Amino acid sequence: MLGYTRHQSPQIRQQVALALGQLAASCPLRSETERIISTLGSLSQDSSPLVREAAMTALGSIKSDQVLPYLQRGLNDAVSDVKKAASLALQHARHSQSPSSKPRSLWENRPGSGGMGE
């Protein structure tokens, strides 16, 4: 799939960005997620606004602090739709990484977790 990130069609690159975001959001392997984030970071600087917007959306679906610099850079994009996607993705990323959600997702299956907030 990574070979299609350089396809001449912006629509293909857009779909690849969205698919990579879905893959990384569901992928438990840190090394693969890091590769995907790097690839999406490159797509976030694509010549096509459609691709940049899709990359912002995809990055926002990944629970990793590594996406934040790309999303923050997207806030300065010249195209308003890309800025909006970056802003929404940042809100989503910050919400999903909030302290109240982290302990539940990281500790809920551990013995003695106490079940706070449940």
All heavy atoms as an XYZ file, in Angstrom:
884
protein
N       0.825     -1.191      0.000
C       0.000      0.000      0.000
C       0.873      1.259      0.000
O       0.486      2.264     -0.568
C      -0.917     -0.009      1.218
C      -1.841      1.162      1.254
S      -2.910      1.342      2.688
C      -3.561     -0.256      2.980
N       2.032      1.190      0.657
C       2.880      2.371      0.763
C       3.355      2.876     -0.597
O       3.593      4.061     -0.761
C       4.073      2.093      1.672
C       3.730      1.820      3.131
C       4.993      1.501      3.923
C       2.995      2.988      3.753
N       3.453      1.986     -1.575
C       3.847      2.394     -2.916
C       2.854      3.359     -3.552
O       3.228      4.167     -4.400
N       1.616      3.292     -3.134
C       0.585      4.154     -3.702
C       0.606      5.567     -3.113
O      -0.137      6.431     -3.562
C      -0.794      3.532     -3.515
C      -1.022      2.368     -4.447
C      -0.891      1.061     -3.994
C      -1.353      2.575     -5.774
C      -1.082     -0.012     -4.841
C      -1.548      1.504     -6.641
C      -1.415      0.215     -6.163
O      -1.604     -0.843     -7.008
N       1.454      5.817     -2.122
C       1.529      7.170     -1.569
C       2.125      8.156     -2.561
O       1.995      9.362     -2.372
C       2.366      7.202     -0.269
O       3.692      6.766     -0.559
C       1.740      6.338      0.804
N       2.738      7.630     -3.614
C       3.318      8.496     -4.648
C       2.577      8.376     -5.976
O       3.073      8.808     -7.011
C       4.796      8.149     -4.840
C       5.627      8.497     -3.627
C       7.110      8.386     -3.920
N       7.883      8.814     -2.782
C       8.425      7.996     -1.894
N       8.265      6.698     -2.015
N       9.128      8.463     -0.892
N       1.402      7.800     -5.938
C       0.592      7.643     -7.149
C       0.280      9.019     -7.723
O       0.129      9.991     -6.983
C      -0.700      6.899     -6.802
C      -1.413      6.365     -7.995
N      -2.264      7.136     -8.758
C      -1.395      5.135     -8.556
C      -2.755      6.401     -9.740
N      -2.240      5.182     -9.645
N       0.164      9.101     -9.036
C      -0.092     10.403     -9.659
C      -1.489     10.933     -9.351
O      -1.709     12.140     -9.372
C       0.158     10.353    -11.164
C      -1.012      9.866    -12.001
C      -0.682      9.898    -13.480
O       0.282      9.306    -13.903
N      -1.494     10.572    -14.255
N      -2.435     10.069     -9.022
C      -3.793     10.513     -8.740
C      -3.945     10.955     -7.277
O      -3.705     10.165     -6.369
C      -4.780      9.369     -9.010
O      -6.050      9.680     -8.489
N      -4.349     12.211     -7.057
C      -4.573     12.661     -5.684
C      -5.659     11.849     -4.964
O      -5.580     11.642     -3.755
C      -5.019     14.112     -5.831
C      -4.681     14.520     -7.204
C      -4.574     13.268     -8.030
N      -6.648     11.368     -5.713
C      -7.715     10.579     -5.107
C      -7.176      9.250     -4.565
O      -7.615      8.789     -3.510
C      -8.864     10.328     -6.095
C      -9.668     11.562     -6.419
C      -9.027     12.446     -7.489
O      -8.042     12.084     -8.135
N      -9.571     13.640     -7.656
N      -6.234      8.657     -5.268
C      -5.607      7.414     -4.790
C      -4.808      7.708     -3.527
O      -4.908      6.994     -2.525
C      -4.698      6.781     -5.873
C      -5.508      6.380     -7.101
C      -3.910      5.608     -5.295
C      -6.469      5.239     -6.892
N      -4.001      8.776     -3.553
C      -3.209      9.135     -2.375
C      -4.114      9.467     -1.195
O      -3.818      9.116     -0.049
C      -2.267     10.307     -2.688
C      -1.199      9.957     -3.725
C      -0.111     10.997     -3.843
N      -0.540     12.375     -3.969
C      -0.826     12.990     -5.126
N      -0.740     12.330     -6.277
N      -1.193     14.264     -5.132
N      -5.240     10.103     -1.471
C      -6.211     10.428     -0.424
C      -6.744      9.148      0.219
O      -6.798      9.031      1.451
C      -7.371     11.239     -1.028
C      -8.488     11.525     -0.055
C      -9.707     12.130     -0.748
O      -9.992     11.807     -1.918
N     -10.410     12.985     -0.052
N      -7.135      8.186     -0.582
C      -7.670      6.926     -0.063
C      -6.609      6.130      0.699
O      -6.907      5.496      1.707
C      -8.273      6.085     -1.197
C      -9.528      6.690     -1.803
C     -10.605      6.932     -0.765
O     -10.941      6.054      0.027
N     -11.146      8.139     -0.748
N      -5.369      6.196      0.223
C      -4.272      5.523      0.917
C      -4.083      6.139      2.303
O      -3.917      5.428      3.294
C      -2.967      5.578      0.089
C      -1.769      5.139      0.915
C      -3.096      4.714     -1.152
N      -4.120      7.464      2.387
C      -3.969      8.147      3.678
C      -5.051      7.696      4.654
O      -4.765      7.362      5.812
C      -4.006      9.662      3.492
N      -6.287      7.675      4.194
C      -7.390      7.264      5.065
C      -7.251      5.806      5.495
O      -7.478      5.465      6.667
C      -8.732      7.500      4.368
C      -9.076      8.974      4.107
C     -10.318      9.087      3.234
C      -9.230      9.742      5.410
N      -6.840      4.952      4.563
C      -6.661      3.530      4.889
C      -5.519      3.336      5.885
O      -5.623      2.526      6.816
C      -6.404      2.724      3.615
N      -4.443      4.083      5.712
C      -3.326      3.981      6.653
C      -3.746      4.423      8.056
O      -3.323      3.837      9.050
C      -2.138      4.814      6.161
C      -1.367      4.251      4.977
C      -0.335      5.268      4.480
C      -0.702      2.931      5.336
N      -4.569      5.449      8.127
C      -5.069      5.897      9.424
C      -5.889      4.824     10.106
O      -5.740      4.577     11.311
N      -6.744      4.155      9.352
C      -7.553      3.077      9.919
C      -6.668      1.917     10.355
O      -6.890      1.325     11.415
C      -8.586      2.595      8.902
C      -9.671      3.607      8.635
C     -10.622      3.152      7.535
O     -10.374      2.193      6.823
N     -11.732      3.869      7.399
N      -5.677      1.611      9.558
C      -4.767      0.524      9.888
C      -3.990      0.832     11.174
O      -3.906      0.003     12.076
C      -3.798      0.283      8.727
C      -2.795     -0.841      8.892
C      -3.507     -2.188      9.025
C      -1.853     -0.862      7.705
N      -3.441      2.025     11.259
C      -2.655      2.394     12.442
C      -3.522      2.472     13.691
O      -3.075      2.119     14.778
C      -1.947      3.716     12.209
N      -4.757      2.931     13.535
C      -5.651      3.036     14.692
C      -5.970      1.666     15.271
O      -6.243      1.540     16.465
C      -6.928      3.764     14.299
N      -5.909      0.641     14.443
C      -6.245     -0.698     14.915
C      -5.021     -1.596     15.064
O      -5.141     -2.753     15.444
C      -7.231     -1.360     13.950
O      -6.619     -1.554     12.688
N      -3.832     -1.066     14.774
C      -2.606     -1.862     14.774
C      -1.900     -1.773     16.128
O      -1.527     -0.681     16.550
C      -1.670     -1.368     13.681
S      -0.130     -2.294     13.564
N      -1.705     -2.902     16.788
C      -1.039     -2.867     18.087
C       0.488     -2.815     17.999
O       1.140     -2.628     19.005
C      -1.484     -4.184     18.729
C      -1.676     -5.110     17.580
C      -2.175     -4.234     16.448
N       1.052     -2.957     16.823
C       2.511     -2.999     16.682
C       3.084     -1.592     16.591
O       2.822     -0.860     15.642
C       2.910     -3.794     15.436
C       2.463     -5.254     15.405
C       2.816     -5.891     14.078
C       3.114     -6.022     16.550
N       3.861     -1.206     17.579
C       4.402      0.144     17.651
C       5.273      0.480     16.437
O       5.184      1.569     15.887
C       5.201      0.321     18.930
C       5.813      1.699     19.047
C       6.484      1.894     20.355
N       5.447      1.981     21.372
C       5.679      2.197     22.638
N       6.915      2.326     23.050
N       4.703      2.278     23.504
N       6.111     -0.449     15.994
C       7.001     -0.155     14.873
C       6.213      0.118     13.594
O       6.569      1.011     12.821
C       8.001     -1.288     14.652
O       7.327     -2.487     14.325
N       5.161     -0.649     13.366
C       4.324     -0.414     12.179
C       3.597      0.919     12.288
O       3.492      1.652     11.310
C       3.322     -1.556     11.996
C       3.959     -2.853     11.578
C       4.700     -2.763     10.249
O       4.201     -2.127      9.304
O       5.798     -3.329     10.166
N       3.095      1.228     13.464
C       2.394      2.498     13.658
C       3.341      3.669     13.424
O       2.963      4.661     12.802
C       1.783      2.566     15.069
O       0.875      1.473     15.227
C       1.033      3.864     15.292
N       4.566      3.559     13.896
C       5.548      4.626     13.681
C       5.827      4.827     12.199
O       5.942      5.964     11.736
C       6.838      4.318     14.437
C       6.683      4.460     15.940
C       7.915      4.043     16.723
O       8.934      3.666     16.109
O       7.853      4.082     17.964
N       5.923      3.747     11.437
C       6.118      3.860      9.980
C       4.929      4.547      9.323
O       5.086      5.388      8.435
C       6.290      2.472      9.357
C       7.723      2.098      9.107
C       7.860      0.734      8.508
N       7.584      0.750      7.078
C       7.345     -0.331      6.375
N       7.336     -1.512      6.938
N       7.131     -0.247      5.090
N       3.738      4.174      9.762
C       2.527      4.762      9.184
C       2.457      6.253      9.519
O       2.129      7.074      8.655
C       1.271      4.008      9.659
C       1.249      2.608      9.030
C       0.005      4.788      9.321
C       0.186      1.685      9.576
N       2.779      6.613     10.751
C       2.757      8.026     11.142
C       3.742      8.820     10.288
O       3.426      9.911      9.810
C       3.051      8.187     12.643
C       1.884      7.648     13.471
C       3.330      9.654     12.994
C       2.155      7.547     14.963
N       4.912      8.275     10.069
C       5.908      8.942      9.239
C       5.394      9.130      7.810
O       5.546     10.200      7.212
C       7.199      8.127      9.235
O       8.140      8.687      8.364
N       4.766      8.093      7.277
C       4.212      8.167      5.923
C       3.090      9.200      5.856
O       3.025     10.012      4.926
C       3.695      6.792      5.470
O       4.787      5.867      5.492
C       3.110      6.848      4.076
N       2.220      9.190      6.859
C       1.138     10.180      6.889
C       1.691     11.589      7.075
O       1.134     12.556      6.542
C       0.134      9.840      7.996
C      -0.743      8.629      7.719
C      -1.533      8.239      8.966
C      -1.682      8.894      6.548
N       2.785     11.693      7.799
C       3.438     12.994      7.938
C       3.892     13.527      6.592
O       3.740     14.717      6.295
N       4.415     12.646      5.771
C       4.799     13.051      4.411
C       3.577     13.437      3.588
O       3.593     14.438      2.867
C       5.548     11.915      3.709
O       6.760     11.651      4.361
N       2.518     12.655      3.706
C       1.284     12.961      2.963
C       0.640     14.259      3.458
O      -0.077     14.914      2.708
C       0.295     11.800      3.062
C       0.680     10.545      2.274
C      -0.272      9.395      2.599
C       0.687     10.824      0.777
N       0.908     14.632      4.697
C       0.347     15.880      5.228
C       0.975     17.106      4.564
O       0.488     18.218      4.753
C       0.520     15.947      6.747
O       1.865     16.193      7.097
N       2.032     16.886      3.773
C       2.683     17.970      3.041
C       2.525     17.794      1.530
O       3.245     18.407      0.741
C       4.156     18.021      3.427
C       4.353     18.311      4.895
C       5.808     18.263      5.303
O       6.710     18.503      4.499
N       6.052     17.956      6.554
N       1.595     16.945      1.117
C       1.348     16.659     -0.296
C       0.936     17.938     -1.034
O       0.417     18.885     -0.424
C       0.227     15.610     -0.396
C       0.122     14.997     -1.772
O      -0.624     15.543     -2.609
O       0.783     13.959     -2.006
N       1.111     17.938     -2.329
C       0.714     19.100     -3.139
C      -0.803     19.246     -3.233
O      -1.300     20.343     -3.469
C       1.323     18.997     -4.537
O       0.851     17.827     -5.189
N      -1.538     18.163     -3.024
C      -2.997     18.195     -3.120
C      -3.635     18.455     -1.755
O      -3.379     17.719     -0.800
C      -3.520     16.871     -3.667
O      -4.924     16.793     -3.513
N      -4.496     19.472     -1.681
C      -5.204     19.722     -0.422
C      -6.066     18.536      0.022
O      -6.221     18.295      1.218
C      -6.080     20.937     -0.714
C      -5.552     21.539     -1.955
C      -4.822     20.472     -2.697
N      -6.611     17.792     -0.939
C      -7.423     16.616     -0.591
C      -6.595     15.584      0.168
O      -7.065     14.982      1.136
C      -8.000     15.965     -1.850
C      -9.047     16.738     -2.623
C      -9.383     16.012     -3.930
C     -10.296     16.916     -1.781
N      -5.367     15.400     -0.262
C      -4.476     14.434      0.381
C      -4.055     14.945      1.752
O      -4.053     14.193      2.732
C      -3.247     14.143     -0.502
C      -2.285     13.198      0.195
C      -3.685     13.573     -1.844
N      -3.731     16.234      1.844
C      -3.334     16.803      3.138
C      -4.478     16.710      4.144
O      -4.273     16.354      5.306
C      -2.887     18.261      2.972
C      -1.614     18.400      2.149
C      -0.976     19.770      2.260
N      -1.848     20.902      2.021
C      -2.071     21.461      0.834
N      -1.498     20.972     -0.258
N      -2.857     22.515      0.730
N      -5.685     16.988      3.690
C      -6.854     16.896      4.570
C      -7.061     15.458      5.049
O      -7.306     15.207      6.238
C      -8.102     17.393      3.831
C      -9.353     17.383      4.668
C     -10.569     17.888      3.913
O     -10.443     18.375      2.769
O     -11.667     17.789      4.473
N      -6.947     14.500      4.147
C      -7.098     13.091      4.516
C      -6.005     12.665      5.487
O      -6.257     11.916      6.438
C      -7.067     12.209      3.265
N      -4.787     13.156      5.275
C      -3.687     12.826      6.180
C      -3.966     13.367      7.580
O      -3.705     12.681      8.574
C      -2.369     13.382      5.637
N      -4.519     14.568      7.674
C      -4.863     15.141      8.980
C      -5.916     14.286      9.681
O      -5.804     13.976     10.868
C      -5.387     16.578      8.836
C      -4.373     17.560      8.356
S      -2.996     17.719      9.497
C      -1.670     18.018      8.370
N      -6.920     13.889      8.932
C      -7.976     13.037      9.490
C      -7.398     11.714      9.958
O      -7.703     11.240     11.058
C      -9.077     12.806      8.435
O      -9.619     14.077      8.049
C     -10.177     11.912      8.969
N      -6.544     11.129      9.138
C      -5.945      9.837      9.479
C      -5.050      9.964     10.710
O      -5.096      9.119     11.612
C      -5.145      9.309      8.288
N      -4.233     11.004     10.761
C      -3.362     11.207     11.915
C      -4.164     11.381     13.196
O      -3.770     10.922     14.260
C      -2.444     12.415     11.682
C      -1.312     12.200     10.685
C      -0.725     13.535     10.223
C      -0.232     11.315     11.283
N      -5.315     12.037     13.081
C      -6.160     12.252     14.253
C      -6.766     10.982     14.813
O      -7.194     10.951     15.968
N      -6.792      9.932     14.020
C      -7.364      8.669     14.494
C      -6.348      7.792     15.216
O      -6.697      6.757     15.765
C      -7.976      7.895     13.319
O      -6.952      7.444     12.449
N      -5.088      8.213     15.222
C      -4.008      7.423     15.818
C      -3.703      7.947     17.219
O      -3.461      9.142     17.405
C      -2.739      7.488     14.944
C      -3.049      6.979     13.530
C      -1.613      6.679     15.575
C      -1.941      7.227     12.537
N      -3.721      7.060     18.187
C      -3.448      7.440     19.578
C      -1.947      7.401     19.834
O      -1.401      6.401     20.286
C      -4.177      6.507     20.533
C      -5.676      6.629     20.440
C      -6.372      5.691     21.387
C      -7.867      5.812     21.224
N      -8.595      4.908     22.086
N      -1.292      8.505     19.501
C       0.151      8.612     19.704
C       0.520     10.093     19.756
O       0.005     10.896     18.971
C       0.909      7.943     18.558
O       2.289      8.234     18.652
N       1.415     10.438     20.656
C       1.913     11.813     20.728
C       2.702     12.188     19.483
O       2.893     13.366     19.207
C       2.795     11.999     21.961
C       1.997     11.972     23.255
O       0.773     12.199     23.215
O       2.607     11.712     24.316
N       3.170     11.195     18.738
C       3.962     11.465     17.542
C       3.168     12.175     16.454
O       3.752     12.776     15.560
C       4.540     10.172     16.985
C       5.590      9.559     17.877
C       6.126      8.254     17.311
O       5.448      7.581     16.532
N       7.328      7.901     17.693
N       1.837     12.123     16.500
C       1.032     12.774     15.470
C       0.892     14.273     15.717
O       0.594     15.029     14.788
C      -0.373     12.130     15.338
C      -0.268     10.647     15.044
C      -1.239     12.389     16.550
N       1.102     14.705     16.947
C       0.825     16.095     17.315
C       1.599     17.126     16.505
O       1.001     18.107     16.049
C       1.031     16.299     18.814
C       0.099     15.476     19.702
C       0.432     15.701     21.172
C      -1.354     15.772     19.425
N       2.903     16.954     16.247
C       3.600     17.973     15.433
C       3.024     18.118     14.021
O       2.928     19.227     13.496
C       5.048     17.467     15.379
C       5.190     16.560     16.552
C       3.830     15.955     16.765
N       2.636     17.009     13.427
C       2.053     17.070     12.077
C       0.708     17.798     12.103
O       0.416     18.608     11.222
C       1.860     15.663     11.501
C       3.145     14.901     11.330
C       3.400     13.755     12.074
C       4.121     15.312     10.415
C       4.577     13.040     11.916
C       5.306     14.610     10.259
C       5.529     13.472     11.016
O       6.693     12.768     10.865
N      -0.095     17.500     13.116
C      -1.406     18.145     13.226
C      -1.258     19.629     13.510
O      -1.979     20.455     12.940
C      -2.242     17.467     14.310
C      -2.600     16.007     14.048
C      -3.345     15.419     15.238
C      -3.425     15.865     12.778
N      -0.306     19.980     14.360
C      -0.081     21.397     14.659
C       0.405     22.142     13.420
O      -0.003     23.281     13.180
C       0.910     21.531     15.814
C       0.293     21.072     17.118
C       1.288     20.876     18.245
O       2.491     20.748     18.009
N       0.794     20.837     19.472
N       1.233     21.498     12.616
C       1.688     22.105     11.360
C       0.504     22.300     10.412
O       0.438     23.280      9.676
C       2.753     21.231     10.706
C       3.513     21.926      9.607
C       4.653     21.106      9.046
N       5.423     20.439     10.078
C       5.921     19.207      9.972
N       5.756     18.518      8.871
N       6.606     18.665     10.947
N      -0.440     21.370     10.443
C      -1.609     21.480      9.589
C      -2.479     22.682      9.902
O      -3.212     23.173      9.037
N      -2.400     23.178     11.118
C      -3.159     24.379     11.488
C      -2.700     25.607     10.719
O      -3.426     26.593     10.634
C      -3.025     24.644     12.996
C      -3.630     23.603     13.920
C      -3.298     23.940     15.373
C      -5.131     23.486     13.727
N      -1.506     25.542     10.148
C      -0.952     26.663      9.380
C      -1.097     26.479      7.875
O      -0.536     27.261      7.107
C       0.535     26.846      9.726
C       0.724     27.198     11.184
O      -0.032     27.977     11.744
N       1.733     26.607     11.804
N      -1.825     25.451      7.447
C      -1.998     25.196      6.016
C      -2.743     26.365      5.365
O      -3.568     27.031      6.002
C      -2.789     23.897      5.809
C      -2.631     23.345      4.408
O      -3.335     23.822      3.488
O      -1.799     22.438      4.228
N      -2.453     26.607      4.108
C      -3.087     27.701      3.368
C      -4.549     27.404      3.028
O      -5.318     28.329      2.748
C      -2.305     27.979      2.088
N      -4.940     26.130      3.059
C      -6.300     25.734      2.666
C      -7.154     25.529      3.926
O      -6.774     24.765      4.823
C      -6.258     24.448      1.813
C      -7.651     23.972      1.454
C      -5.430     24.687      0.552
N      -8.291     26.193      3.962
C      -9.128     26.165      5.172
C      -9.630     24.765      5.515
O      -9.746     24.428      6.700
C     -10.304     27.137      5.044
O     -11.147     26.754      3.985
N      -9.930     23.932      4.524
C     -10.400     22.576      4.815
C      -9.316     21.739      5.503
O      -9.614     20.903      6.353
C     -10.863     21.865      3.542
C     -12.202     22.384      3.039
O     -12.924     23.053      3.812
O     -12.521     22.130      1.864
N      -8.063     21.972      5.135
C      -6.954     21.253      5.770
C      -6.801     21.745      7.210
O      -6.623     20.945      8.135
C      -5.644     21.425      4.978
C      -4.484     20.740      5.683
C      -5.804     20.882      3.557
N      -6.885     23.065      7.407
C      -6.815     23.633      8.757
C      -7.923     23.066      9.648
O      -7.679     22.716     10.800
C      -6.958     25.157      8.714
C      -5.777     25.879      8.192
C      -6.055     27.373      8.254
C      -5.015     28.159      7.536
N      -5.257     29.602      7.594
N      -9.114     22.995      9.095
C     -10.255     22.486      9.858
C     -10.039     21.017     10.225
O     -10.293     20.616     11.364
C     -11.544     22.647      9.044
C     -12.788     22.224      9.783
C     -14.030     22.463      8.946
C     -15.276     21.996      9.676
N     -16.483     22.200      8.875
N      -9.563     20.224      9.273
C      -9.297     18.803      9.550
C      -8.218     18.663     10.618
O      -8.321     17.810     11.514
C      -8.888     18.080      8.271
N      -7.189     19.501     10.555
C      -6.125     19.456     11.561
C      -6.662     19.835     12.928
O      -6.345     19.195     13.941
C      -4.983     20.382     11.155
N      -7.492     20.845     12.977
C      -8.074     21.284     14.247
C      -8.952     20.198     14.863
O      -8.848     19.899     16.057
C      -8.889     22.564     14.025
O      -9.504     22.967     15.218
N      -9.810     19.606     14.051
C     -10.674     18.524     14.542
C      -9.848     17.319     14.983
O     -10.138     16.691     16.006
C     -11.675     18.112     13.464
C     -12.769     19.117     13.138
C     -13.555     18.680     11.912
C     -13.686     19.309     14.329
N      -8.813     17.007     14.221
C      -7.953     15.873     14.569
C      -7.209     16.132     15.878
O      -7.068     15.233     16.705
C      -6.969     15.601     13.434
N      -6.754     17.370     16.073
C      -6.087     17.721     17.335
C      -7.045     17.584     18.512
O      -6.673     17.062     19.563
C      -5.543     19.145     17.270
C      -4.118     19.291     16.798
C      -3.769     20.757     16.577
C      -3.150     18.671     17.785
N      -8.264     18.045     18.334
C      -9.264     17.908     19.398
C      -9.493     16.436     19.711
O      -9.550     16.049     20.878
C     -10.577     18.573     18.996
C     -10.518     20.071     18.948
C     -11.791     20.678     18.388
O     -12.809     20.002     18.249
N     -11.752     21.956     18.061
N      -9.624     15.631     18.688
C      -9.842     14.193     18.872
C      -8.639     13.554     19.548
O      -8.785     12.754     20.475
C     -10.119     13.521     17.531
C     -10.419     12.067     17.647
N      -9.455     11.112     17.460
C     -11.553     11.401     17.966
C      -9.986      9.920     17.649
N     -11.249     10.064     17.955
N      -7.438     13.911     19.106
C      -6.216     13.335     19.673
C      -6.066     13.719     21.135
O      -5.744     12.882     21.972
C      -4.997     13.795     18.873
N      -6.335     14.955     21.456
C      -6.202     15.407     22.851
C      -7.266     14.765     23.731
O      -6.995     14.412     24.870
C      -6.282     16.923     22.915
C      -5.025     17.574     22.375
C      -5.106     19.068     22.423
N      -3.858     19.632     21.928
C      -3.766     20.787     21.309
N      -4.840     21.528     21.112
N      -2.601     21.223     20.896
N      -8.462     14.613     23.194
C      -9.542     13.984     23.964
C      -9.242     12.516     24.229
O      -9.423     12.019     25.330
C     -10.873     14.132     23.233
C     -12.000     13.447     23.920
N     -12.538     13.912     25.100
C     -12.670     12.309     23.629
C     -13.497     13.089     25.496
N     -13.596     12.118     24.615
N      -8.755     11.820     23.214
C      -8.492     10.384     23.378
C      -7.259     10.121     24.223
O      -7.081      9.022     24.720
C      -8.343      9.703     22.016
O      -7.182     10.156     21.359
N      -6.413     11.142     24.420
C      -5.217     10.974     25.239
C      -5.368     11.653     26.592
O      -4.397     11.820     27.312
C      -4.002     11.551     24.513
C      -3.659     10.782     23.273
C      -2.556     11.432     22.472
O      -2.057     12.481     22.806
N      -2.178     10.803     21.384
N      -6.594     12.050     26.945
C      -6.802     12.730     28.216
C      -6.519     11.791     29.381
O      -6.652     10.581     29.251
C      -8.241     13.255     28.295
O      -9.138     12.173     28.398
N      -6.125     12.336     30.534
C      -5.799     11.489     31.686
C      -6.943     10.578     32.114
O      -6.714      9.475     32.565
C      -5.478     12.503     32.794
C      -5.093     13.752     32.079
C      -5.875     13.740     30.785
N      -8.181     11.014     31.935
C      -9.298     10.168     32.364
C      -9.487      8.950     31.470
O      -9.966      7.923     31.912
C     -10.594     10.985     32.399
O     -10.908     11.448     31.105
N      -9.075      9.042     30.204
C      -9.247      7.886     29.327
C      -8.039      6.960     29.351
O      -8.172      5.779     29.120
C      -9.538      8.331     27.888
O      -8.427      8.989     27.339
N      -6.842      7.485     29.618
C      -5.651      6.644     29.613
C      -5.694      5.530     30.653
O      -5.502      4.385     30.300
C      -4.399      7.490     29.812
C      -3.854      8.067     28.544
C      -2.535      8.739     28.812
C      -1.952      9.279     27.532
N      -0.696      9.961     27.759
N      -5.964      5.825     31.930
C      -5.938      4.719     32.903
C      -6.936      3.626     32.583
O      -6.651      2.461     32.742
C      -6.268      5.397     34.229
C      -5.859      6.816     34.034
C      -6.119      7.101     32.576
N      -8.117      4.000     32.114
C      -9.112      2.975     31.824
C      -8.626      2.059     30.712
O      -8.710      0.849     30.816
C     -10.438      3.619     31.420
C     -11.529      2.568     31.318
C     -12.848      3.089     30.857
N     -13.213      4.331     31.484
C     -14.146      5.126     31.026
N     -14.789      4.822     29.930
N     -14.442      6.250     31.632
N      -8.071      2.628     29.630
C      -7.643      1.784     28.514
C      -6.375      1.002     28.850
O      -6.204     -0.105     28.391
C      -7.417      2.616     27.259
O      -6.378      3.534     27.461
N      -5.497      1.570     29.671
C      -4.249      0.892     29.981
C      -4.365     -0.090     31.143
O      -3.651     -1.065     31.204
C      -3.161      1.916     30.328
C      -2.703      2.801     29.184
C      -1.720      3.840     29.700
C      -2.065      1.986     28.081
N      -5.262      0.188     32.083
C      -5.251     -0.569     33.325
C      -6.526     -1.352     33.613
O      -6.593     -2.068     34.604
C      -4.999      0.367     34.509
C      -3.734      1.115     34.375
C      -3.588      2.432     34.057
C      -2.408      0.605     34.508
N      -2.263      2.768     34.001
C      -1.513      1.664     34.276
C      -1.886     -0.655     34.811
C      -0.149      1.511     34.338
C      -0.513     -0.796     34.868
C       0.331      0.268     34.631
N      -7.554     -1.239     32.789
C      -8.829     -1.852     33.143
C      -8.783     -3.371     33.285
O      -9.551     -3.927     34.043
C      -9.922     -1.445     32.155
C      -9.774     -2.052     30.765
C     -10.855     -1.561     29.842
O     -11.810     -0.939     30.314
O     -10.739     -1.797     28.636
N      -7.883     -4.060     32.622
C      -7.828     -5.515     32.691
C      -6.809     -6.029     33.698
O      -6.603     -7.219     33.807
C      -7.509     -6.102     31.304
C      -8.646     -5.869     30.342
O      -9.801     -5.823     30.745
N      -8.322     -5.701     29.082
N      -6.175     -5.124     34.418
C      -5.167     -5.544     35.391
C      -5.814     -5.801     36.744
O      -6.710     -5.072     37.155
C      -4.108     -4.474     35.534
C      -3.294     -4.351     34.252
C      -2.161     -3.444     34.452
N      -1.244     -4.045     35.411
C       0.022     -3.791     35.455
N       0.545     -2.958     34.609
N       0.816     -4.335     36.360
N      -5.381     -6.812     37.432
C      -5.912     -7.079     38.775
C      -5.636     -5.895     39.692
O      -4.577     -5.298     39.646
C      -5.130     -8.319     39.247
C      -4.526     -8.903     38.027
C      -4.393     -7.809     37.025
N      -6.618     -5.563     40.515
C      -6.464     -4.495     41.491
C      -6.569     -3.107     40.892
O      -6.142     -2.146     41.510
N      -7.132     -2.990     39.681
C      -7.218     -1.669     39.058
C      -8.281     -0.808     39.727
O      -8.285      0.391     39.574
C      -7.520     -1.793     37.570
O      -8.789     -2.364     37.360
N      -9.205     -1.407     40.440
C     -10.170     -0.649     41.208
C     -11.397     -0.225     40.440
O     -12.395      0.104     41.028
N     -11.333     -0.180     39.137
C     -12.501      0.176     38.330
C     -12.963      1.604     38.519
O     -14.148      1.886     38.539
N     -12.052      2.545     38.703
C     -12.439      3.942     38.891
C     -13.200      4.441     37.680
O     -12.855      4.170     36.564
C     -11.184      4.806     39.093
C     -10.579      4.601     40.453
S      -9.083      5.582     40.731
C      -9.359      7.071     39.838
N     -14.270      5.167     37.934
C     -15.043      5.765     36.868
C     -15.942      4.804     36.137
O     -16.522      5.125     35.129
N     -16.087      3.598     36.622
C     -16.922      2.629     35.922
C     -18.243      2.478     36.606
O     -18.422      2.633     37.750
C     -16.217      1.275     35.857
C     -15.019      1.354     34.946
C     -14.273      0.023     34.889
O     -14.767     -0.999     35.389
O     -13.183      0.003     34.344
